[in-house]
Amino acid sequence: MRALAAAAITAALALTSAGAAAQDGEAGGAGTLTIGIDQFPSTFHPSINAMLAKAYMHGLTRRPVTAYGPDWDLVCMLCTEVPTLDNGLAEKETLPNGDTGIAITYKLHPEARWGDGHPVTSEDVKFAVRVGQHPKSGVPGTEIYERIREVEVHGPKRFTLHIDRVTFDYNAFSMPLLPAHLEREVFDADPAEYRHRTTFQRQPTNPGLYNGPYRMASVERGSRAVFEPNPEWHGEPPAFDRVVVRTIENAAALEANLLSGSIDMIAGELGLTVNQALKLKERAGDRFQFAFKPGLIYEHIDFNLGNPILKNRKVRRALAYAADREMIVQQLFGGEQPVADGPISPLADAHAEDVPTYGHDPEKARELLDAAGWDDKRRGIRHKDGEPLRLTFMTTAGNRVRELVQTTLQSQWKAVGVDVRIANQPARVFFGETMAKRDYKAMGMYAWLSAPRSVPRTTLHSDHIPTADNNWSGQNYPGYTNKRMDELLTRIETELDTQKRHELFAEMQRLYAKDLPALPLYWRAQAHVLPTWLTGFRATGHQFPSTLWVEQWGRSGAQ
């Protein structure tokens, strides 16, 4: 009865949301494309708080210097040519301490401009690096910025980055640029408060923030953002007069809005699971296009290693053995999304096969919990020194799939004597505050995306643990510290020999499996549900969203 009631409530919420959206008259209008996603950004600043919803919207409005394209090749977006050692735009150089660094010269597109007409220049690069290097700016992944010894400006459209080491992906300069003419004064006034006073936060519709095909015309925080063509865009003009991105945090509501015509498409990056999309295809396959793209998207659970229970590696391993992840992917995703055993995708060349795995073994889980001292059982819950084995489990509220995974794991862990309490939050709070400030009590479930050639330094290196002292910079939310892991991550990046690099990657993956700072769940695939008339769309399957090529999208024929 409870399940039926919950289903009825979900259906009612879905229909209510669809009806409200229909009154807007957004989808299907001449020149309008309306997209549904399931999250809303906590901030629009491109360098603060890594969040896919923001990256998806910025794909419409902003361009990095380089990016990995749909074919997983590195391409120029704001530059005119990818620098390489072969073409002479990259050169090794000897550092004052005798080490080897590299100088990489980029040429910005001569017509690249911000939406207020101000040119995109080398000064924007220099300012973005200065913000990223400041310890109080709140920018995560500061190691990337700290490696830049100097930004040498040769002119408005030409600059050289002097990097303190030679990495195998030395020319992938994808960090976001910042409009210095708008942001410099705000930053200089108080770097520690910059994240709250940035123009992206106070005036997100300021055209000078955007250099892509569209610029943000209006925004209703938590609900939707409207984008209109950027008259200063230097590339191919986009086909749509308006793009509306609506946030609908419930999968059933997303489907209902799609079927009612209130939205035109559901983004594969932030929408339905593969299984949900396959079921929708069975019911309405003739009404939409369906594009399925295996991806570098890693759903997992971060363990807060500051939690006194989770500090014990035996407990973390017990939780892994007690979790029947294979059953989860079979029942929820029809086996279309494989179980994850670590942070390196089987699709990546660096993936290692000889990595320890945690198959479903409840008896092994019980043995580990006994060995960890949690052997006093009271009413089905384990205790130690009179305290129950109780953990809080958080994720993004309203995400039906994650909530199903949660309740399934909660039941499986209870079977071995672990009491798990669920406490979910809206995505913008969960990502913007709770995870960013390591304010989750025990476990936080979400996904990391990576580029085709990516080293998980910002999530695993001890230098990237967010703290109040570094203004919550970094993405190592578990607080994981292992000297050997730090060494491996550094050596991987600087090893240019592919075979040797893969050997280091393999050791890194084995160490990850041994320490288990997070519980891998499954590798997600993107399930894009598109209107039949949409042309030019290409899924990427990695951290650079499909919207980065929105100017290639269009309409076919009369509608």
C-alpha positions in Angstrom: 0.0 0.0 0.0 2.8 2.4 0.8 4.4 1.8 -2.6 1.2 2.4 -4.4 0.6 5.6 -2.4 4.1 6.8 -3.2 3.6 6.1 -6.9 0.3 8.0 -6.9 1.9 11.0 -5.2 4.8 10.9 -7.7 2.4 10.8 -10.6 0.3 13.6 -9.2 3.4 15.8 -8.8 4.5 15.0 -12.3 1.2 16.0 -13.8 1.1 19.2 -11.7 4.5 20.2 -12.9 3.7 19.4 -16.5 0.5 21.5 -16.3 2.3 24.5 -14.9 4.9 24.3 -17.5 2.4 24.0 -20.3 1.0 27.4 -19.3 4.4 29.0 -20.1 4.0 28.0 -23.7 7.7 27.5 -24.0 8.3 24.3 -26.0 7.7 23.9 -29.6 7.5 27.7 -30.3 9.1 29.1 -33.4 12.8 29.4 -32.8 12.7 28.1 -29.2 14.3 25.0 -27.8 13.3 24.0 -24.3 15.6 21.5 -22.4 14.8 19.7 -19.2 17.6 18.9 -16.6 17.3 17.6 -13.1 19.6 20.1 -11.2 20.1 23.8 -10.8 23.6 25.4 -10.3 24.5 26.6 -6.8 26.5 29.4 -8.5 27.2 30.5 -12.0 30.8 31.3 -11.4 32.6 28.9 -13.7 35.6 28.3 -11.4 33.8 27.8 -8.1 31.9 24.6 -7.1 32.2 22.0 -9.7 28.7 21.1 -10.8 27.5 19.5 -14.1 24.3 21.7 -14.3 26.5 24.8 -14.4 28.8 23.2 -17.0 25.8 22.3 -19.1 24.4 25.9 -19.1 27.8 27.4 -19.6 28.2 25.2 -22.7 25.6 27.5 -24.3 27.3 30.7 -23.2 31.0 30.2 -22.7 34.0 28.6 -24.3 37.2 27.3 -22.8 40.5 27.7 -24.7 40.6 23.9 -25.5 38.2 21.0 -24.8 37.8 17.3 -25.6 35.3 17.0 -28.4 32.6 14.3 -29.1 35.4 12.1 -30.7 37.4 12.5 -27.5 40.1 14.4 -29.3 41.6 17.7 -28.0 40.3 20.7 -30.0 40.6 24.4 -30.0 37.6 26.4 -28.9 39.0 29.9 -28.2 42.4 29.3 -29.7 43.4 29.0 -33.3 45.8 26.0 -33.0 46.4 23.3 -30.4 50.0 23.8 -29.2 52.3 20.8 -29.5 56.0 20.0 -29.2 55.9 19.1 -32.9 54.4 22.4 -34.1 56.8 24.5 -31.9 54.1 26.2 -29.9 55.2 24.1 -26.9 58.8 24.0 -25.8 60.5 22.3 -22.9 62.5 24.7 -20.7 65.0 24.3 -17.9 63.8 25.8 -14.6 66.0 27.7 -12.2 66.2 24.6 -9.9 67.3 22.4 -12.8 64.0 20.7 -13.3 62.3 20.6 -16.7 59.2 22.7 -17.3 57.3 23.6 -20.5 56.3 26.8 -22.2 53.0 26.6 -24.1 51.9 29.4 -26.4 48.3 30.0 -27.3 46.8 32.3 -29.8 43.3 33.4 -29.0 40.7 33.7 -31.8 41.1 37.3 -33.2 37.4 37.9 -33.1 36.6 36.4 -29.7 34.7 38.9 -27.6 32.6 39.0 -24.4 28.9 39.6 -24.8 29.3 43.4 -24.0 31.7 43.8 -26.9 34.9 43.8 -24.9 37.6 41.6 -26.6 38.6 38.3 -25.0 42.3 38.9 -24.3 45.4 37.5 -22.6 44.6 39.7 -19.6 41.5 37.6 -19.0 43.8 34.5 -18.9 46.2 36.2 -16.6 43.4 37.3 -14.3 41.7 33.9 -14.2 45.1 32.3 -13.2 45.5 34.9 -10.5 42.1 34.1 -9.0 42.8 30.4 -9.2 46.2 30.8 -7.4 44.8 32.9 -4.6 44.4 30.7 -1.4 41.2 32.5 -0.4 39.4 32.6 -3.7 37.4 29.4 -3.1 38.4 27.9 -6.4 38.8 24.1 -6.3 41.6 22.3 -8.0 44.2 24.9 -7.2 47.1 22.6 -8.1 46.3 23.2 -11.7 46.8 27.0 -11.3 49.8 26.6 -9.0 51.8 24.8 -11.7 51.6 27.9 -13.8 54.8 29.8 -13.0 54.0 32.7 -15.2 51.5 34.0 -17.7 53.7 35.8 -20.3 51.6 38.2 -22.3 52.9 38.9 -25.8 49.9 40.8 -26.9 46.1 41.0 -26.6 45.6 37.7 -28.4 48.8 35.8 -27.7 50.2 34.5 -24.4 52.6 31.8 -23.1 52.0 29.6 -20.0 55.2 28.7 -18.3 54.4 25.4 -16.4 56.6 23.9 -13.7 56.6 20.4 -15.2 56.0 18.5 -18.4 52.8 16.4 -18.2 51.4 14.0 -20.8 48.4 16.3 -21.3 50.4 19.5 -21.2 48.3 21.3 -23.9 44.8 20.7 -22.5 44.1 24.3 -21.2 40.4 24.0 -20.4 40.3 26.2 -17.2 37.6 28.9 -17.6 38.6 32.4 -18.5 37.2 35.3 -16.4 36.3 38.7 -17.8 38.9 40.9 -16.1 37.1 44.1 -17.0 34.1 43.1 -14.9 35.7 40.9 -12.2 39.1 42.4 -11.3 37.7 45.2 -9.1 35.4 42.9 -7.2 38.2 40.3 -6.6 40.8 42.9 -5.5 38.4 44.4 -3.0 38.3 41.2 -0.9 39.5 37.9 -2.3 38.0 35.9 0.6 34.5 37.3 -0.2 34.9 37.1 -3.9 32.8 34.0 -4.3 29.8 35.8 -2.8 30.3 39.1 -4.6 31.3 38.0 -8.1 29.3 39.4 -11.0 28.3 35.8 -11.8 26.4 35.8 -8.5 25.1 39.3 -8.3 24.3 39.9 -12.0 24.2 36.6 -13.8 22.6 38.2 -16.9 25.4 40.7 -17.4 26.3 40.0 -21.1 30.0 40.7 -20.4 30.2 37.3 -18.6 29.7 35.3 -21.7 31.7 34.7 -24.9 29.8 31.8 -26.5 26.9 31.5 -29.0 24.3 32.5 -26.3 24.1 34.7 -23.3 21.8 34.5 -20.3 18.8 36.7 -20.8 16.9 35.8 -17.6 17.1 33.4 -14.7 14.7 32.1 -12.0 17.0 30.5 -9.4 16.2 26.9 -8.8 13.8 26.8 -11.7 15.0 27.9 -15.1 17.3 30.0 -17.2 16.6 31.6 -20.6 19.4 32.1 -23.2 19.3 34.3 -26.3 21.9 34.6 -29.1 25.0 36.6 -28.3 25.4 39.2 -31.0 29.2 39.4 -30.2 29.7 35.7 -30.9 32.5 35.2 -33.4 31.5 31.7 -34.6 28.7 30.1 -36.6 25.4 31.7 -35.6 23.1 29.4 -33.5 19.9 28.2 -35.0 17.5 29.0 -32.1 16.2 32.4 -31.1 15.9 31.2 -27.6 17.0 28.3 -25.5 15.2 27.6 -22.2 16.8 25.3 -19.7 14.3 24.1 -17.0 15.2 22.4 -13.8 12.8 19.5 -12.9 14.2 17.5 -10.1 12.0 14.5 -10.4 12.4 11.9 -13.2 8.7 11.2 -13.5 8.0 14.9 -13.8 10.7 15.2 -16.5 9.0 12.5 -18.5 5.5 14.1 -18.0 6.7 17.5 -19.2 8.3 15.9 -22.2 5.3 13.9 -23.2 3.0 16.9 -22.7 5.2 19.0 -24.9 6.2 21.4 -22.1 9.9 20.6 -22.8 11.4 19.5 -26.1 14.2 17.3 -24.8 15.8 15.8 -21.7 19.6 16.2 -21.4 21.5 13.0 -21.2 24.0 14.6 -18.9 21.3 15.4 -16.3 18.1 13.5 -16.9 17.0 10.0 -17.2 18.9 6.8 -16.6 19.5 4.4 -19.5 16.8 2.1 -18.1 14.2 4.9 -17.7 15.0 6.1 -21.2 14.6 2.5 -22.6 11.2 2.2 -21.0 10.2 5.6 -22.4 11.4 4.5 -25.8 9.1 1.4 -25.6 6.1 3.7 -24.9 6.9 6.7 -27.1 9.8 5.7 -29.4 8.1 7.2 -32.5 7.9 10.7 -30.9 11.5 11.2 -30.1 15.1 10.5 -31.0 17.1 8.5 -28.4 20.9 8.7 -28.2 22.8 6.4 -25.8 26.4 7.3 -25.1 28.7 5.2 -22.8 30.5 7.7 -20.6 33.3 8.6 -18.2 30.7 9.2 -15.4 31.4 7.5 -12.2 28.6 7.2 -9.6 30.0 6.5 -6.2 29.7 7.2 -2.5 32.3 9.3 -0.7 33.2 8.2 2.8 33.9 11.0 5.2 37.2 9.7 6.6 36.9 12.2 9.5 34.0 10.1 10.8 35.3 7.9 13.6 33.4 4.9 12.3 34.5 5.2 8.7 38.2 5.9 9.6 38.5 2.2 10.0 39.2 0.6 6.6 37.6 -2.7 7.7 34.3 -0.9 8.1 34.6 0.7 4.6 35.4 -2.7 3.1 32.5 -4.3 5.0 30.1 -1.8 3.5 31.5 -2.6 0.0 31.1 -6.4 0.5 27.5 -6.0 1.9 26.4 -3.9 -1.1 25.0 -6.0 -4.0 26.0 -3.6 -6.8 25.5 -6.1 -9.5 21.9 -6.6 -8.4 21.4 -2.8 -8.4 22.6 -2.4 -12.0 20.6 -5.4 -13.2 17.3 -4.3 -11.6 17.6 -0.6 -12.1 19.5 -0.4 -15.4 18.8 -3.7 -17.1 22.6 -4.4 -16.9 23.3 -1.5 -19.3 25.5 0.3 -16.8 28.4 -1.7 -15.5 29.5 -2.0 -11.9 32.4 0.3 -11.1 35.5 -1.0 -9.4 37.5 2.2 -9.3 37.8 5.7 -10.7 39.2 4.8 -14.1 36.6 3.7 -16.7 37.0 0.5 -18.6 36.6 2.7 -21.7 39.9 4.4 -20.9 43.3 3.1 -22.1 44.6 3.4 -18.5 42.1 1.1 -17.0 43.7 -1.9 -15.3 42.2 -5.4 -15.2 44.2 -6.7 -12.2 42.5 -4.6 -9.6 40.9 -6.2 -6.4 37.1 -6.1 -6.5 34.4 -6.3 -3.9 31.8 -8.8 -4.9 28.6 -9.2 -2.9 29.7 -11.2 0.2 27.6 -10.5 3.3 29.4 -13.1 5.4 32.8 -11.4 4.6 31.2 -8.1 5.6 30.1 -9.5 9.0 33.6 -10.9 9.6 35.1 -7.5 8.9 32.7 -5.7 11.2 33.4 -8.2 14.0 37.1 -7.7 13.5 36.6 -3.9 13.7 35.0 -4.4 17.1 31.4 -4.0 16.1 30.4 -7.4 17.4 27.8 -6.5 20.0 24.4 -7.0 18.4 21.3 -5.4 19.8 17.9 -5.7 18.1 19.7 -6.4 14.8 22.1 -3.3 15.0 25.7 -3.7 15.9 27.2 -1.7 18.8 30.6 -0.9 20.1 31.3 0.5 23.5 27.6 1.0 23.8 27.3 3.1 20.6 25.3 1.9 17.6 26.8 1.4 14.2 24.8 4.3 12.7 25.7 6.3 9.5 24.0 9.1 7.7 23.6 8.7 4.0 23.0 11.8 1.7 22.4 12.5 -1.9 20.5 14.9 -4.2 16.8 15.0 -3.1 14.2 14.3 -5.8 16.6 12.1 -7.9 14.4 9.0 -8.0 17.2 6.6 -9.2 19.6 7.7 -6.5 16.8 7.4 -3.9 16.1 3.8 -5.1 19.8 3.0 -4.9 19.9 4.5 -1.4 17.0 2.5 0.0 18.4 -0.7 -1.6 21.8 -0.1 0.0 20.2 0.8 3.3 18.4 -2.5 3.3 21.5 -4.5 2.4 23.6 -2.8 5.0 20.9 -3.4 7.7 21.2 -7.1 6.9 24.7 -7.0 8.3 23.8 -4.9 11.3 24.5 -1.3 10.0 21.9 1.3 10.8 21.8 3.8 7.9 19.8 7.0 8.1 18.9 8.9 4.9 19.1 12.7 4.9 18.9 14.2 1.4 19.1 17.8 0.2 18.4 19.8 -2.9 21.2 19.5 -5.4 22.3 23.2 -5.1 22.6 22.8 -1.3 24.2 19.3 -1.4 26.9 20.4 -3.9 27.2 24.1 -3.1 27.5 23.8 0.7 27.4 20.3 2.2 29.9 18.5 0.0 32.0 21.6 -0.9 32.6 22.2 2.8 32.9 18.5 3.8 29.8 19.0 6.0 28.4 15.6 5.4 28.5 13.3 8.4 29.3 10.0 6.9 28.4 9.2 3.2 27.6 11.3 0.2 26.5 9.8 -3.1 27.0 11.6 -6.4 28.9 11.3 -9.7 32.3 12.5 -10.9 32.9 13.2 -14.6 36.3 13.1 -16.2 38.0 14.0 -19.5 39.3 11.2 -21.8 42.8 11.7 -20.5 42.3 12.5 -16.9 44.2 12.0 -13.6 42.0 12.1 -10.5 44.4 14.4 -8.7 41.9 16.9 -7.4 39.7 14.1 -5.8 42.5 11.9 -4.4 45.6 14.0 -3.6 45.9 15.2 0.0 46.7 18.8 -1.2 43.1 19.0 -2.4 41.2 18.5 0.8 38.8 21.4 1.3 39.3 23.2 4.7 38.3 26.5 6.2 41.9 27.6 6.0 41.9 27.3 2.1 38.4 28.7 1.9 37.1 25.2 0.9 39.2 24.9 -2.2 39.7 21.3 -3.5 37.6 18.3 -4.3 39.0 15.6 -2.1 35.8 15.5 -0.1 36.5 12.2 1.8 39.7 13.9 3.2 41.8 11.0 1.9 45.5 11.1 2.7 48.1 8.6 1.5 51.7 9.5 0.7 52.1 6.8 -1.9 48.9 7.9 -3.7 50.2 11.5 -3.8 53.4 10.3 -5.3 51.7 8.1 -7.9 49.3 10.9 -9.0 52.3 13.3 -9.5 54.4 10.7 -11.4 51.4 9.7 -13.6 51.1 13.2 -14.8 54.7 13.7 -15.7 55.3 10.3 -17.3 55.4 10.7 -21.0 56.0 7.1 -21.9 52.5 5.6 -22.3 53.4 2.0 -21.1 55.1 3.3 -18.0 52.3 5.7 -17.3 49.7 2.9 -17.6 51.8 0.8 -15.1 51.6 3.7 -12.6 47.9 4.0 -13.3 47.5 0.3 -12.5 49.2 0.7 -9.1 47.1 3.8 -8.4 43.9 1.8 -9.0 45.1 -1.1 -6.8 45.9 1.3 -4.0 42.5 2.9 -4.4 40.8 -0.5 -4.1 42.9 -1.3 -1.0 42.2 2.0 0.8 38.6 2.5 -0.5 38.2 6.2 0.2 34.9 6.0 -1.7 32.6 3.1 -2.7 32.4 2.8 -6.5 28.9 2.0 -7.7 28.5 2.0 -11.5 29.6 3.7 -14.7 26.8 5.8 -16.0 25.8 6.1 -19.7 24.2 9.2 -21.0 20.6 8.8 -22.3 19.6 11.7 -24.4 16.0 12.1 -25.4 15.7 14.5 -28.3 13.0 15.9 -30.6 12.8 14.2 -33.9 13.4 17.5 -35.7 16.7 18.3 -33.9 19.8 18.0 -36.1 23.5 18.3 -35.5 23.4 16.9 -32.0 26.4 14.9 -30.8 26.8 13.3 -27.3 30.2 13.4 -25.7 30.2 10.9 -22.8 32.7 12.9 -20.8 33.0 16.1 -18.7 32.6 18.5 -21.6 28.8 18.7 -22.2 27.1 18.4 -25.6 26.0 22.1 -25.4 29.6 23.2 -26.2 28.6 22.5 -29.8 25.1 24.0 -29.6 25.8 26.2 -32.7 25.8 23.0 -34.7 22.3 22.1 -33.6 19.3 23.0 -35.8 15.8 22.1 -37.0 14.9 19.9 -39.9 11.9 20.7 -42.1 8.6 22.3 -41.2 7.2 21.6 -37.8 
